[in-house]
């Protein structure tokens, strides 16, 4: 069976059958009831599609000449998609090392009048994001859609076309950016995304500096006494990036929060030059670490599983240091009142 999100299956059935979304979902619920919980919602939707003669087995391809389509009409099995939207948020470019393979990945959130989607770029394509800012209109041609834990994403590959500020394309009033979901730390789950937590810093760790290529920002590797090398740009004089960890406590549980370069700067309220001084003089960072303890922060980000230490970690995407403790206390009191009723 194709792994297609439930909402995408329903949209396909609506389009091909003319039956309303509400009626289709009623049919799905009835089918699940008939099978006494022995099938998932997605599986029941596949059965309904088959009963109605709707084909889900073949990938849905957009004809090259059909022009841009709206984000809401994109399903996660589409290939050769052409669409356009306005950038809502640009995320930090990250280096990765997976099974001995190193690279970098960048992404941004794009929206039009009908919806929003994350756009993902890998390795050489990441350079297309240079200078990309919130509000920029972008046009994407020949990209493919993919399901990522129930959310559709657009991925750019070597065959794709990426144009910023294209001539003749206008985007109306945007669909509102999806709000982050507030969770207590004890309720965090692996692969949570766009999650918001608020907690007090109870422990801090030294900043870890590492070498990166000055051209592509990928990790640069030392080769004995022969200096540092980048897989793409050969021998280089490296720049340095950094990452910092801290433990947050919100009264329900604790979690290790990870702050990459931009987020470390926001957390500390310091720029790259100021933070760079701690590389040669780590002892000077001790007082800064102590100042952070006891501060309340709000983080928006995602949850990863650290396989080496078998624990969940919170990777920060946004950092807010102006949290009002009184507002948080009132929020907790309100939650207790709701639970009490």
N, C-alpha and C positions, 0 to 999 in steps of 0.2 A: 504493500500500500504506500502511496506517496505520502510524505510527511507534509501535509498542508494544514495550516492553522484553521481552526473551526470557522472563524469569521470569513476567511477567504473562500472556504467551501460554500458557505451560505450565499455569499455574493455571486459566485459562479452559478449556483442553482437559480437564484433570483433572475439573473441575466438570461439564462437559457430556457427557463421554464415559464417565466412571467408570473410565478406565484409569489405572494408577498413574503417578506422576511419573517414576519410574525407567524404566518401559517407554516412556513418551513421549520421554524424552531419548535412549534407545537408538534409537528410530525416527528422531529428528532426526540423530543421528550417522551412521546408515546412509544417510540421504538425502543428507547432505553428502558422504559417501564416494562415492555413486553419481554425484554431479554434479561430482566431482573438484575441489572447492574453488571452483567457479564461483558459489557462493551463500553468503550469510551464514547464521549460525546462526538469526537471526530469520526470514530468508526460508524456510529449511528448515522451521521451526516453522509458518509460515503454510501451507506445502504440506501438512504432516501434518494440520493443523486442517481444511483443505479436504477431504482424503481421508476424514476421520472425520466429516464433516458438521457441524463446529463453525464457527459464523459469527463472524468477527472484524470484519466490515466496518462494523457499526453500533455507534455509541457505546453503552456500557452505562449505563443510567440506573437510579438507585435509586428505587424507588417512594416517594413522600413519606410514606406511612403505615407503611413497614417499620421505622422506628425506627433507633436507632444501630447501626452495624455495626463490627466490629473492624478495627483498622488493617491486619492482615495480609490481609483480604479486599477491601481497596480496590485497584482497578487504575487505571492512569494515564489511562484514557479515561472514567472515571465523571463524571457530572454530578449535581448536587443531592444531594451526599453528606451524610449525618448521622452524626456520630461523636463520641466523647468520649475524653479521655485526661488524663494528668497532665503538666504542664510539666516538662521535664528541663533545659532551658537556654534562656535568653533572650539573643538576639543584639542587638548595638548597632544602633540605627536609623541609616540612612545616607541622605545626600542624593545625588542623582544628576543628571547633565546628559547627556542622550543625544539627539543630533541636534537640539539647540536646545530640547529639552523637559526641564524641571526637575521634580523631585518627590522623594519620599522613600519608602523601603521598610524595613519591619521584618519580623522573623521570629523564630520560636522552635521548639524541638524538643519534640515531644509524643509520649508513649508510652502504651501500655496493656499488657495481659498478653501480647499477641501480636506486638507490633512497635513501631516508631517511625517518625515522619515529620516533615518540616519543614513548618511552616505559614507562609505568606507573606502579608503585608498591604501594600497600596499606598496612598500618599497619605492621604486622609481616614480610611481604615480603620485606619491606624497608631495612632490615638488609643485604639483598643480595648486596646492593649498597656499602657496606663498602669497602673502598679501591679502588673503581672504579675510573679510571682516563681516560682522553682523550687519545685515541689511543688503549685502551684495546679491544681485540676481545672478543665478547660474543656470546654464543649460547643459543637460547631460544627454548624450546620444550613444546608443549601443552599450548601455550598462545592463547588468542583470540583477534580478531581485532574488533575495534569499531569506529564508526564515531563520531567525536567531531567537530561540526560546520563546516562540509565539509572537515575535515582532518582526515585521518585514524591514529589510535593509536593502539599499542599492549599493552594489559593488562595482568599482571601476577597474577595468583591466587594460591590457595593452591595446585592445581594439577600440576602446571607448574614446569619445570626444568630450572634453570638458571646456566650457567657455564661460568666463566671468563677464558680466555686464554685456550680454549679447544684444545686438541691434534689433529693434522691433519687437522685443518681448516685454510685456508688462505683467506684473502680478498684482492682483487686487488685495483686499483686506485679508490678512493671513488668518488661518486657523490658529487659535491660541496654543502657545507652547504647553505641552503636557506638564502638569505640576508634579513635582517630586512627591513621593509617598513617605510620610513620617513614620518611623518605626522605633520601638525600643530596641536596644542592643540585643536583648535576649531573644527577640523575634527575628533577627536577621537570618537569612538563608542563603546558601551558596547560589551564586549567579543572580542575586537581586541586582537590579539596575535602577538608576534614577531614584535612589533611596536617600532620605534625609534623616540624620541623627543629630542629637544635641547631647553633649556630655562635657564633663570636666576632665581636664588633663591631669592625670595622677602620676604619670611617669614619662620621661623623655629619654631619647637616645641620641648619640652623636650623629652628626651629618656624615653620610658616606659619599665620598667623591669618587667619580670614575671617568675614565678617558673616553672621549667621543671624537669622531671625525669632524673637523671644522667645516667640511663641505656638505655632508649629508646628515650629520648628527647621529650616525650609527656608532655602536660601540667599537672602539679601536683596541686592537689586541697587541700586547707586547710580544716581540720576537727576540728573546734573549737580549743581547747588547746592541741589536740592530734597530732599536727604536720601535715605534708603533705603526701598525698597518691597518688600513681599512680594506675590506673585501672589494670595494668598488674603486677606491681612489689610491690604492697602493700605500706607499710610505707617507705618513703625515705627521705634522706637529700637532698633537691633539689639543682640543679644548677640554674643559671639564664640566660635567653635569653633576647633579647630586640628588640624593633622596634622603628623607628623614622619616623616622618612625616615632610614634607616641602612643601611650595607652590612654583610652578614654573610658570613663565610668559615668553611666547615667542613672545609677541606682538600681537598675535591673540586672546589669551584667557589665563586663568590661570587654573591650575589643582593641586590638592593635590597629591603629590607623596609619596608612602609608601616604606620605606627601612627596610627590615628585617635584621637579624643579620649580615650576610656576606656583604650585601650592605651598611649597616650603617658603617661598618668598612672601606669599600672602600671610601665612601663619606667623612668620617672624616680623613682618613689616619691614623687610630689608631687601635691597636690590642685589643683583648678581655680584657686583663688585664688593659690597659689604660682606656677603656670605662667603665669597672667595677667600677672605682673610682667615677664615676658620680652618682652611685646608692646611696652611702652614703653621697656624697657632691654635690647635684644637682646644687647648686649655682655656682660651679666652671665651669659648662657647659655654663653659660651665655655668657662668652667671646667667646667661640667656636661658639655659635649660631650666634653671631654678625659677626664673621669672615666669616661665610658661606654666609651671605646676600650679594648679588651683584655678586656672583660667577656664571659662566656659566657652566652647566653640560650637558652631553649627557646620556640619559637613554634608555635602551632597555628592554621591558617588555610587560605586558598585561594590559588591562583595565577592571576593575571590577565596578559593580554597588553597592554602599553602600546603602543598603535598608533603614537603620535607618535614614540616613540624605538625602536620595534621591538625590545622586550625583555620578558622575563618579570619580573614583580614578585610578591613574596609579601605578601599583605594579611593582617595579623595579626588573629586573633580572640581569642586568649588569649596572655598573656605570662607566662613564668615566669623570674624572675631568680635563683632559688636553685639553679642547676644545679651539680652536683658534678663537676668535671673528672675526678677519679679514676674515677668511675662510668662516664663516657663513654669513657675510655681502656680500661677493662675490657670495655665493650661492643664497641669496635672490635677488640680483641684476640680476643674470642670469635668475631666475624664472620670474621676472618682465619683462625682455626682451622677453622671450618666450611667456608670456601672451599678451604682447603688439603686437607681430607679429600675 
